[in-house]
Amino acid sequence: MDTQRQVLRILDEVLSLDGRSAAFERGTHLLGAIPELDSMAVVSLITSLEEQLGIIVDDDEIDGETFSTVGSLTDFVAAKLAD
């Protein structure tokens, strides 16, 4: 399974999007565009990414840009998986 599909699956699960993430593309805006993605959801999303993909995300590694679009989040996760 490619990284973007994994990210979208986890987004859908954590945010309870009921499959809406299937229509998301790299340029789809996340933070500020999806009401379900608030500050508490970001924390849950990071936790789920860590648990399900076996990555570790340090607090100083993330900012608003990381969650700007599907592409920026996917690229961040792909970089973490390559570490």
C-alpha positions, -999 to +999 in steps of 0.1 A: +000+000+000+015+034-009+021+061+016-007+084+005-033+056+006-021+048+042-023+084+052-058+088+037-070+056+054-058+069+088-072+104+082-106+088+074-105+066+105-093+092+129-116+120+117-146+097+111-149+109+075-170+079+064-150+074+032-148+110+022-110+108+021-113+086-010-118+117-031-088+136-016-058+143-038-023+156-031-035+192-034-066+187-011-063+212+018-066+198+053-060+222+082-086+249+080-105+232+052-118+201+070-139+210+101-131+177+117-094+184+117-091+206+148-062+208+173-073+177+192-078+157+160-042+166+150-029+150+182-050+119+176-039+118+140-002+120+149-007+092+175-024+070+150+003+076+124+029+067+149+011+035+161+000+022+127+031+031+107+058+026+133+071+062+131+081+086+158+071+123+155+089+148+177+069+179+187+094+202+171+091+184+137+055+195+130+038+228+122+008+240+103+025+234+070+028+197+077-010+195+078-016+220+050-025+195+023-027+158+017+006+161-002+025+179+026+013+153+051+021+124+028+056+138+021+062+142+059+051+106+066+072+093+037+103+111+050+097+096+085+093+061+070+126+065+051+145+074+083 
